[in-house]
Amino acid sequence: MFNKNNSVIVPAIIVALALSSSTAGRAEDEQQDRNISKDLPGHAQLTAALKAVVDVGGTKNAGFGLNMWATVVNRDGIVCAVTFSGNDRGDQWPGSRVISAQKANTANAFSLPGLALSTANLYSAVQPGGTLFGLQESNPVDTSVAYQGPSQNYGQANDPMLGHKIGGVNVFGGGLALYNKEGKLVGAIGLSGDTSCTDHIIAWKVRHKLNLDNVPAGVSPTGDDNIIHDIAPDAHGHPVSASGFGHPDLGDSEKAIAAALPTKYPVGPNP
């Protein structure tokens, strides 16, 4: 076919059809991504669980007793929910929003159907001389995802990170893989806003409340993905983890609360 200027218009129609097909394909892929998240909590459920665990100004989670950010990703690393425990987004450290997403991405990226690794378990392995040194430099955060959209939507049901892959690797406490009641690995959760040990403690309790802690195995002494506090000075005064998966602590209170997690909040499917 030709127009009055004798130019070919058929190729233009073909291009238009191709673009339409491509757009429809992307929409279908996005819908599939959302369907993958059916086992994970939505914004309201995640918010309720987080608020029930956070102890602002208290000591039941050790740390400073601060408000927290929480992010959940699915098995493909796509952000499915972002929330905070305070009344407004400014009640938590603003930088912790993206850190919580990093932690969720990391715990998902380095856990398997038969082995869960928390972000806390990665700390010693990525130090100079460690078996995973350099890991923290891989898979950088996609800043176009992290900081897009209006700030007033951060932590809301329409947080701009939703539906996108955030990326990022974080190697201190607060990220845990999520396993449903059947033991299927469905994604991960990341918590940030207090000390890294407290982030882990709160993440553990929130995961338990969501009934997504049917952890198959881990590197901790209790056979799960709990934080390990076994770093001590060697003969030369250098901090060394006996297990290779140790994490620093801020004192006896944090260590005691963390050590009791597998007993008070045991992994496995709840009734």
N, C-alpha and C positions, 0 to 999 in steps of 0.2 A: 504493500500500500504506500501511496505517496500523498503528501499534502500539496497545496497549490504552489509551493516553492520546490516541488519535486524532491523533497527530503524524505527519507525513509522514516516512517513512524512505527513500523512493526517492532524494531528493536526497543524503542521506548516503552512499548506496551509490555514486552517481555521483561525488561528491567523492572517495571512497576510491579508486575506479577511476582517476580523473584523477591523483591523487597517486601511485598505483602506476605509472601510465604515465610520469609525469614523472621518477620515480626511476629507472625502467628506461632512460629516454632519457639521463639524466645518466650512468648506468653505461656505456651504449653510447658516448657521447661520450668518456668517459675512456678506454675501451678503444681508440677510434680515435686519441686523443692518444698512447697508448703505442705504437700501431702506427707512427705517424709517426716515432718515434724509432729505428726498426730500423737506420738507417744510422749511428747514433751509438754511441760506446763506453759500455759499462756501467760499474758501479762498479769492478770488478776490473781491467778493461782501462785505465781512466783512472788508477787508483791506480798500476798498474805503470809506465805511461808517465811519470807525474809523478815517482815515486821515482827513475826512471832518469835524469831530467834534473836534478833539484835537487841542488845541490852544497853541502851544509851545511858552513859554515865555510870553504868554498873560494872561488875567485875566477873560475872558468870562466864564470860568468854575471854577473860584476861584482856591484855592490851589497854587501850585508852577508853573504851566504851563509846566509840564513835558510830555515826551512821554509815551505811554501806551502799555500794553499787553491786548489782548482780546482773550477769548476762548468761544466757543459755544459747548454745549452738547445737545444730543437729550433726549427724555423723559426717556430713559433707562440709562442715565448718560454716554453715550458713546461720546467721544470727536469727534466732526465733523469738527472743524476748529480752528486754532490757528494762531494769527498774531500779529504784532506790528506796531506802527505808525511811528517809526523812519526809518532811512536808513539802519540800521544794528541792529542785536539783542543786541549789547552792548549799544545802545542809550537809552535803558530803564533799570530800575533796573532788573538785572538777576533773582532775587528771585521772581519777580512779575509774571513771566510766570506761575509757578505752582500755585501761589495764585489766579490768574485769573481763572484757571481751578477749584480750590477749590470753588471759589465763584459761578461759573456756576453750579457745582455739587450741592451746598447747596441750591441755589434758586430753582433748579429743584426738589430736593429731598423733600423740605418742602413747595412746592406750590401744589395746587390742581386745577382741572377744574373750581371750583367755588370760589377759594380763592388764591390770590397771596401774598406770603410773600417774600419781598426782604431780602437780607442778613443784610441790615441796620435795618430792623424791629426786628431782632433777638438779637441785642446787649444787651439790658437791661434784657431780659428774661433769658439769660444764666449767668448773674452775680450771685454771692453767694446770696442765698435767692430768686432768680428768679424762675419763673415757669418752665423754661427749663434748669436750672443749670445742667451742665455736658454734655449738647448736643455737645459742641465743642470737647469733647473727643471721641465721637463716630465716626464711619465711617472714619478711618484714610486714608490719601492719600496712594495710591499704588505706592511706590517709584520705583518699578521695571518698572512701566509705565512712571512715571514722568521724570526719568533721563536716560532712555534707549536711544540708538542711538547716532549718531554723533551730536555734538553741533551745527554745521553749518546748520543743518536742523531745528533748533528751530525757530518757527514762520513762517516757510515756508509751502508751500502746502503739503509737505511730512513730517510735524512735526511728530516725533515718537509717540506722544500721540494719534494720529488719529486712530480711530477704536477701542480704548480701553477704559475701565471704569477707570477713574482717582480716584474717591472717594474724601474724604476730606470734612471737615465742616469749614466754615469761617463765622464769625459772626460780620463783620463790612461792611460798605457800598461798593457797587460795583457789586453785583449779583442780577439779575432780571430774573424772569420767562418770557418765550416767548409764546405769544398767537397769532395764525394766524388770518386772516381776518374773519374767521368763528367762532372765539372764542375758537378754540381748543388749548389746552396746548401741545406744541410741543417740549419743552426743555427749555434751559436757557442760558443766557450770563453772563460772568464774566469779569470785568475790574479791572486792577491793575496797579499802577505805580505812583500815586500821593497821596494826602491825601485821607482818606477813604470817606470823603464827596464828594470830586471831582470825585473819582472813581464812586460813585453813580450817580452824575450829568452827567458824560460822558456816562455811561451805559444807562441811561434814554434816552439821545439824540440819541445814536446809535440805540437803540431798536426802537425808533420812526422813524428814517430814514429807517430802514429795514422793517417797517410796520408790526411789530410783537408785538404790544403793545395793543392788544384788551383785556385789563385786565378786568375780570368780577367783581372783588371786592377785597378790601384789608382793612387793619387796620388803614390806615391813615385818618385824618379828611376829606380828599377829596374822600374817598372811594376807594383808589387804593393802590399801594405798594410803595408810595413815602416815603422818609426818614422823620422821625418825630423828631423834635428838642424840646423836652419838659422835658429835664432833669434839675432839679434844686435842690439845697440843701434843705434837710428837717430841722426840728427843731434842729437836732443834727449835722447838717452840712454834712450829707451823701447825695451823689447824688441819686436822685430818679426820675424815669420817671412816670409822671402822668398817661400815657396810659398803661405803662408796655412794650411798644415797642419803646421807645425812643433811640436816638443815640447822642453821643457827637458832638459838632461842634467846629470850630476853629474861629468863629467870625461872625459878621453881614453879611459880603459879602457872605459867604457860605450859611447861613440861607436864605438870600434873593433870591439867585439864585435857591436854592432847592425849596423854597416855591412857586416860579413862574413856576416851571416845568409843573404842571398839566394844567396851563393856556396857556403857550407858546408852549408846546408840549403835547397836550391832548391825553389821551389814547383813544383807539377805532380805528376801521379800517379806513385807509385813502382811498380816491377815487382811 
